[in-house]
């Protein structure tokens, strides 16, 4: 018989795992879809709104900074009011913010509307991670997280491709209309399919004193900071290329706005393959060994990327193949690192998920605002940027292992 998950509130029906996976993946995909879908339209947005390329680039920062701030609160709020209610409210607000983007007449209007998108679009990934850990433990949780990641990994590939074709057919404003429809469809799906996994007896107060203490415990725990830092740095090694895609693909590699698939299809294929492999390794390799294997793969990819860009001129497919290998290692590590982070405080998984997303989002914002504009001038600089971010992530994970070993040492 098909495995079904019982929810914690009797008014919600049991939900089949096969339905929960694409639903949670779609919720997690809101963020990357909102980031990537309009990338091919950057030059048209600049022309339409009388803005510079840098001003249009800062619409990413306008999205990512509020996204980072609010992800710090989505989990804590869901620990109080339940996962489902928070997700539904944020989906409505996200659709409204996307509509505001479509009607922007000045770059300042677009900055503001993108900020409103950022405030609401993080609830999906924060709540989704908490739902997985509410329902399952151990290898089962890793398998479900891996399946979610495998479906979620389609978003970075589909978004710029679909966005590019929508832009070509209807203009850049239609890309944001598409996001309105995406948010609205998800609201309907979640209304009928998303269970409430946090029972009233497990909920926590939003009292400022108790909440401040909970945040303090998380952000002063060295193991959390090292794990969250490792995950964020690994991701930003690839995210650097996502943010630089308009320059990397159109200027350095000479592709059209409708040909972003040259980069995103191979990298997402690597991500999906790794997510599938992570599910298969669950219960066979420990989470720490799985992460160690993933770092070996990412190191090989980063070294190959540097060598290719030093010795050869930019070109297809050689400039994107190392990125594909990198995403294999990145996606292999992500479910295991996420579960290690959530297990730091099992009684406050929503809050811990928020803190993880906050660390991730701060890193993303810094990459968007500072690192990507500094490095996208040449493909060599981008390759060294990926290698440097990965090296920092590896240092963080090694320090985590050493700290764990010292904590278990007698005396």
C-alpha positions in Angstrom: 0.0 0.0 0.0 1.1 3.5 -0.7 2.9 5.1 2.3 0.8 7.9 3.8 1.8 10.5 6.4 -0.7 11.2 9.2 -0.9 14.9 10.2 -1.2 16.2 13.7 -4.5 18.0 13.3 -7.5 15.8 12.8 -9.2 18.3 10.4 -6.4 17.7 7.9 -6.4 14.4 5.9 -3.4 12.1 5.6 -1.3 13.1 2.7 0.6 10.7 0.4 4.4 11.1 0.4 4.4 11.2 -3.4 2.1 14.4 -3.3 4.1 16.0 -0.5 7.4 15.8 -2.3 6.5 18.0 -5.3 4.5 20.3 -3.1 7.4 21.0 -0.7 9.8 21.2 -3.7 7.6 23.9 -5.3 7.5 25.8 -2.1 11.2 25.7 -1.8 11.6 26.8 -5.4 9.8 30.1 -4.9 13.0 31.8 -3.9 15.3 30.6 -6.8 12.4 30.9 -9.3 11.9 34.6 -8.3 15.7 35.2 -8.6 16.3 33.5 -11.9 13.2 34.0 -14.0 13.8 37.6 -14.9 17.6 37.4 -15.5 17.3 37.2 -19.3 15.3 40.4 -19.2 17.9 42.6 -17.4 18.9 44.7 -20.5 15.2 45.2 -21.4 14.3 46.3 -17.9 17.2 48.8 -17.8 16.1 50.3 -21.1 12.4 50.4 -20.1 12.9 52.0 -16.7 15.8 54.3 -17.8 18.2 52.5 -15.4 21.8 51.3 -15.6 22.8 47.7 -15.6 24.1 48.0 -12.1 20.8 49.5 -10.9 18.9 46.5 -12.4 21.5 44.2 -10.8 20.6 45.7 -7.4 17.0 44.5 -7.7 18.6 41.2 -6.7 20.0 42.7 -3.6 16.7 44.4 -2.9 15.1 41.0 -3.0 17.8 39.1 -1.1 18.3 41.4 1.9 14.6 41.4 3.0 14.5 37.7 2.2 17.4 37.2 4.6 15.7 39.3 7.3 12.3 37.6 7.1 13.6 34.0 6.9 14.9 34.7 10.4 11.2 35.0 11.5 9.2 32.6 9.3 10.2 29.6 11.3 9.6 31.1 14.7 6.2 32.4 13.6 5.4 28.9 12.3 6.5 27.4 15.7 3.7 29.5 17.1 0.9 29.5 14.6 1.6 26.3 12.7 3.5 25.6 9.4 0.4 25.7 7.1 -1.1 29.0 8.1 2.2 30.9 7.7 2.8 29.4 4.2 -0.7 30.3 3.0 -0.6 33.9 4.2 2.9 34.4 2.6 1.8 33.0 -0.7 -1.0 35.5 -0.9 1.4 38.4 -0.1 4.0 37.0 -2.6 1.4 37.1 -5.4 0.5 40.7 -4.6 4.2 41.7 -4.5 4.8 40.0 -7.9 1.9 42.0 -9.4 3.5 45.2 -8.1 6.7 44.3 -9.9 4.8 43.9 -13.1 3.4 47.5 -12.8 6.7 49.2 -11.9 7.4 52.4 -13.8 10.7 53.4 -12.2 13.6 51.4 -11.0 12.9 52.6 -7.4 9.4 51.0 -7.7 10.9 47.7 -8.8 13.4 47.8 -5.9 10.5 48.2 -3.5 8.3 45.5 -5.0 11.2 43.1 -5.1 11.8 43.8 -1.4 8.2 42.9 -0.7 8.7 39.6 -2.7 11.8 38.9 -0.5 9.8 39.4 2.7 7.3 36.7 1.7 9.0 34.1 -0.5 11.2 32.5 2.2 8.3 30.9 4.1 8.1 28.0 1.7 11.6 26.6 2.1 11.7 27.4 5.9 8.3 25.7 6.5 9.1 22.8 4.1 12.3 21.8 5.9 10.5 21.9 9.3 7.6 19.8 7.9 10.0 17.1 6.7 11.7 17.0 10.1 8.4 17.1 12.0 7.3 14.0 10.1 10.3 11.8 9.7 13.7 10.9 11.3 17.1 9.5 10.3 17.4 7.8 6.9 13.7 8.4 6.1 14.1 12.1 6.6 17.2 12.2 4.4 15.4 10.3 1.6 12.5 12.7 1.7 14.8 15.7 1.9 16.7 14.3 -1.1 13.6 13.7 -3.1 12.4 17.3 -2.4 15.9 18.6 -3.4 15.8 16.6 -6.6 12.5 18.1 -7.7 13.5 21.6 -6.3 16.7 21.5 -8.4 14.6 21.9 -11.5 13.8 25.5 -10.5 17.2 27.2 -11.4 17.1 25.5 -14.9 13.4 26.0 -15.7 13.2 29.6 -14.4 15.6 31.4 -16.7 14.5 29.3 -19.7 10.8 29.8 -19.1 11.4 33.4 -18.2 13.5 34.0 -21.3 10.7 32.7 -23.6 8.0 34.6 -21.7 10.1 37.7 -22.0 10.7 37.2 -25.7 7.0 36.6 -26.4 5.3 39.2 -24.1 8.0 41.5 -22.6 9.6 41.7 -19.2 6.5 42.6 -17.3 4.9 39.3 -18.3 7.7 37.5 -16.3 6.3 38.9 -13.1 2.7 38.1 -14.1 3.9 34.5 -14.5 5.1 34.7 -10.8 1.7 36.0 -9.8 0.2 32.9 -11.4 2.8 30.7 -9.8 2.1 32.0 -6.3 -1.6 31.7 -6.8 -1.5 28.2 -8.0 0.7 27.2 -5.1 -1.8 28.8 -2.7 -4.6 26.6 -4.1 -2.4 23.5 -4.0 -1.3 24.2 -0.4 -4.8 24.9 0.7 -5.9 21.4 -0.3 -2.8 19.4 0.1 -0.4 20.8 2.7 -0.9 19.2 6.1 -0.4 20.9 9.5 2.5 18.9 11.1 2.9 20.9 14.3 0.3 20.0 17.0 -0.9 22.8 19.3 0.9 21.1 22.2 4.2 21.5 20.4 3.9 25.2 19.8 6.0 27.9 21.3 5.2 31.5 22.5 6.4 34.5 20.5 7.1 36.3 23.8 10.2 38.5 23.2 12.2 37.2 26.1 11.8 33.5 25.3 12.2 34.1 21.6 15.4 36.2 22.2 16.8 33.4 24.4 16.0 30.8 21.7 17.8 32.8 19.0 20.7 33.5 21.3 21.1 29.7 21.9 21.1 29.0 18.2 23.4 31.8 17.0 26.0 31.2 19.9 26.2 27.4 19.2 29.5 26.9 17.3 28.3 23.7 15.6 25.3 25.5 14.1 27.4 28.3 12.8 30.0 26.0 11.2 27.4 23.8 9.6 25.2 26.7 8.3 28.3 28.5 7.1 29.6 25.4 5.3 26.3 25.0 3.5 26.0 28.7 2.6 29.5 28.9 1.3 29.2 25.7 -0.8 26.0 27.1 -2.4 27.4 30.5 -3.1 30.3 28.9 -5.0 27.7 28.1 -7.6 25.3 30.9 -6.8 28.0 33.3 -7.9 27.5 32.0 -11.4 23.7 32.2 -11.2 23.9 35.9 -10.2 26.5 36.5 -13.0 24.6 34.6 -15.6 23.6 37.6 -17.8 27.3 38.7 -18.0 28.8 35.2 -18.0 26.4 33.8 -20.7 25.6 36.7 -22.9 28.9 38.7 -22.8 31.6 36.0 -22.2 30.0 33.1 -23.9 27.9 35.0 -26.5 24.5 33.2 -26.0 21.1 34.9 -26.4 18.6 35.5 -23.6 16.7 32.4 -24.8 19.8 30.2 -24.6 20.4 30.2 -20.8 19.8 26.5 -20.9 23.4 26.1 -21.9 24.4 26.7 -18.3 21.3 25.8 -16.3 20.3 22.4 -17.8 23.7 20.7 -17.2 24.0 22.1 -13.7 20.5 21.1 -12.8 21.0 17.6 -14.3 24.0 17.3 -11.9 21.9 18.5 -9.0 19.1 16.1 -9.7 21.5 13.2 -10.1 23.2 14.0 -6.8 19.9 14.4 -5.0 18.9 10.9 -6.2 22.2 9.5 -5.1 21.8 11.1 -1.7 18.5 9.3 -1.2 20.2 6.0 -2.2 23.1 6.6 0.2 20.7 7.3 3.1 21.2 4.6 5.8 24.3 3.3 4.0 26.7 6.2 4.6 26.6 8.4 7.6 25.7 12.0 7.1 29.2 13.2 7.8 30.7 10.7 5.4 28.3 11.8 2.7 29.3 15.4 3.2 33.0 14.5 3.0 32.4 12.7 -0.3 30.6 15.7 -1.6 33.5 18.0 -0.7 35.9 15.8 -2.7 33.6 16.1 -5.8 33.4 19.9 -5.4 37.1 20.3 -5.0 37.7 18.3 -8.2 35.2 20.5 -10.0 36.6 23.8 -8.6 40.2 22.9 -9.6 39.1 21.8 -13.1 37.2 25.1 -13.4 40.3 27.2 -12.6 42.5 25.1 -15.0 40.0 25.4 -17.9 39.6 29.1 -17.5 43.3 29.8 -17.2 44.4 27.7 -20.1 41.5 28.0 -22.6 39.3 30.9 -23.8 35.7 31.0 -22.7 33.5 28.7 -24.8 30.8 26.0 -24.8 30.6 23.4 -23.4 33.9 23.5 -21.6 33.0 26.6 -19.6 30.0 25.0 -18.0 31.0 21.4 -17.6 33.0 22.0 -14.3 29.9 23.8 -13.0 27.8 20.6 -13.6 30.3 18.5 -11.6 30.3 21.1 -8.8 26.5 21.0 -8.5 26.8 17.2 -8.0 28.8 17.7 -4.9 26.8 20.6 -3.7 23.5 18.8 -4.0 24.9 15.6 -2.4 25.9 17.6 0.7 22.8 19.7 1.1 20.3 17.2 2.6 22.8 15.8 5.1 24.0 19.3 6.1 20.4 20.5 6.5 19.5 17.6 8.7 22.6 18.0 10.9 21.6 21.6 11.3 18.0 20.9 12.2 19.0 18.3 14.8 20.9 21.0 16.8 17.6 21.9 18.5 14.9 19.3 17.8 12.4 21.1 19.9 12.6 24.3 17.8 13.0 23.1 14.3 11.1 26.0 12.8 13.3 28.5 14.4 16.5 26.6 13.5 15.3 26.3 9.9 14.8 30.1 10.0 18.3 30.7 11.3 19.8 28.4 8.7 18.0 30.3 5.9 19.1 33.6 7.4 22.7 32.6 7.3 22.2 31.3 3.7 20.4 34.5 2.7 23.0 36.9 4.1 25.7 35.0 2.2 23.5 35.2 -1.0 23.0 39.0 -0.4 26.7 39.6 0.0 27.5 37.6 -3.2 24.8 39.6 -5.1 25.8 43.0 -3.9 29.6 42.7 -3.7 31.3 39.5 -4.9 29.5 38.9 -8.2 29.9 42.5 -9.5 33.6 42.4 -8.6 34.3 39.0 -10.2 32.2 38.8 -13.3 34.6 40.9 -15.4 36.4 37.7 -16.5 35.7 34.0 -16.4 39.1 33.5 -14.6 38.0 35.7 -11.7 34.7 33.8 -11.4 36.5 30.5 -11.3 38.8 31.7 -8.5 35.7 33.1 -6.7 34.1 29.7 -6.7 37.3 28.0 -5.5 37.7 30.5 -2.6 34.1 30.2 -1.4 34.4 26.4 -1.5 37.7 26.5 0.4 36.0 28.5 3.2 33.1 26.0 3.3 35.6 23.1 3.6 37.4 24.9 6.5 34.0 25.4 8.3 33.1 21.7 7.9 36.6 20.5 9.1 36.3 22.8 12.1 32.9 21.3 12.9 34.3 17.7 12.8 37.2 18.8 15.0 34.8 20.4 17.5 32.7 17.3 17.6 35.7 15.1 18.2 37.0 17.4 21.0 33.5 17.5 22.6 33.5 13.7 22.8 37.0 13.4 24.1 37.2 12.2 27.8 38.2 14.6 30.5 
